[in-house]
Amino acid sequence: MLNAVVQSSGHQYIVSEGSFIKHPTLNNNVGSVIKFNSIWSTGKKCTVEAEVLKHSRHKKVIVFKKIRRHNHRKFNTHRQGYTLLQIKSIKE
């Protein structure tokens, strides 16, 4: 099984054929194919093709800030969007 390291949007992913990755939100349609250039694959450069499966958002993260003894509390939440990709092929 061939593995490759792909860099996109400041993140690096170790991928193999058939694996899934959660990438920060991309502006591609569901079902479209994206091509990445790998930065490492058994010492050779190769092309990685991935299919967009869905766009979604991660679980809610609670952000709570408090200052002691001043009755100061700030509550907020955050949900980061992501695009689910499935690696279809790795070609040298």
C-alpha positions, 0 to 999 in steps of 0.5 A, a space after each residue: 500500500 502506497 502512502 504519501 504526505 500531502 500539504 494543503 492550506 498549511 496542514 500536512 496529512 499522511 494519506 493512503 488509498 481509500 483513507 478519509 481526511 477532514 480538511 478545513 472548508 474547501 469551495 468545491 462541490 460534493 462529488 468533485 475530484 481534487 488533485 494534490 501534489 505530494 511532498 513525500 512518497 517513498 522518496 518520489 513526487 506523486 499526484 494524489 486525487 481525492 473526492 469531496 464527500 460532504 461539507 459539515 461542521 465539527 462538534 461544538 467547542 465551549 469557550 468560557 473565560 472568567 476573572 476571579 473575584 470580579 464577577 466577570 464571566 464570558 461564555 461563547 461557543 465555536 464550530 469549525 467547518 470542514 470538508 470530508 475527503 476520500 483519497 481515490 488514487 496515488 499516482 507516481 
